[in-house]
Amino acid sequence: MCWHWGMLAPIMIGALFQLFPVVAGQAVPGAKKISPFVALASFCVSVALSFGFLYENRIAFILAMLMASLIYGAVVCALALAAWRMALPTHHDASLLTLRWIALPLLMVLGLGVALAGGFAGAWEINLTAVLTRHVAWAGLGWVAALVSGIASTVVPMFWQSPKPSARWHQSVPVVLWLLLMLMTLFDSQDGIPYWTILLALVVMCLAAFAFKNVMKAKRRFDPAWTLWVACVLSWFSSAMLYLMLAVPHDYLPAFFIDASPWWIGVLGLVGGAVFPVNAMLGKIIPFLVFLHLRRQIPTPQRIPTMQEVILPQHLLLQARLVVVAFLGLLMVPVAPSIILPLAGCIFAASQMLIGALILRALFRYRHELKRVIFAKN
């Protein structure tokens, strides 16, 4: 939960603020005013939640609830307004459909998260298990998986030259995920068998299998981040399969496997299914945006740096290898937690610090190129 609010959420919201004008041709109202506070507020929310969980502090949960309601409520309103104003063509793709409705899953994640924080703080009484299950499902599938699959439908064929998804894919993703999540949210299982979540897991496996087929046909398999996409779709498939194995009678499974499966599902979903594609897209989209903005602001005869010069491929390869090693280490944590967890955690932190440093370097390169042109004019 803290991982999502502190790291993934601000990155994904920032990406949405950029993707709306680039992909949908519609700027997000108030994005310039909201953007400076998203990362700071996300950091404060994650710190407050961590403090609340570690020390069972009611005030920390209340502060997290208030800050999240304020900043993410503003984000939801801005995204909903942008979606209302954007023109959706008759033959729309999954990316446009995702942008059109992405405010809905974020609203569900926010609402359920606020309900949880209030419940932990003792502000009201709720069924914590039921609300937590729905919150995790909407955050992991309705928000992260839907956004990743929807945007990747355009990004992966563009940058990695994989086959374009079929019309059926564009019509199904991510609406089918949201419909099943809504049914799961509204209707409880009467006999204890989670029928809706089982169906949801089967759908995730089917989507992941189709995505794997397309990713394996990419022409730019030599690209440093291509491995991350392969691991991403395999992670979603594996996490859904593990959930199915636990959702049905599983007396035949070893005790160690049953105990370790929740950890594996979390690592596969969060790191493999969320961090991998986010890192892969950051390594491509940031240089692309730098190149695009420089091309618009610098006269054509003058040379501007290529995407490969903005972020060097060898640096992206090192980052990809680091995060994959960390991922494998995190999967091995149940074997020897006290030994492997600190090591894998440090490697993971190093991999994310590296991608952050590469992004900062790209932004500094952007400023340097603009200053060079401005001084040349003067």
Buried (B, 14 or more C-beta within 10 A) or exposed (E): BBBBBBBBBBBBBBBBBBBBBEBBEBBBBBBEEBBEBBBEBBBBBBBBBBBBBEEEBBEBBBBBBBBBBEBBBBBBBBBBBBBEBBEEEEEBBBBBBBBBBBBBBBBBBBBBBBBBBBBBBEBEEBEEEEBBBBBBBBBBBBBBBBBBBBBBBBBBBBBBEBEBBEEEBBEBBBBBBBEBBBBBBEEEEEEEEBBBBBEBBBBBBBBBEBBBEBBEEBEEBEBBBBBBBBBBBBBBBBBBBBBBBBBEEEEEEEEEBEEBBEBBBBBBBBBBBBBBBBBBBBBBBBBBBBBBBBEEEBEEEEEBBEBEEBBBBEBBBBBBEBBBBBBBBBBBBBEEEEEBBEBBBEBBEBBBEBBEEBBEBBBEBBEEBBEEBEEEEE
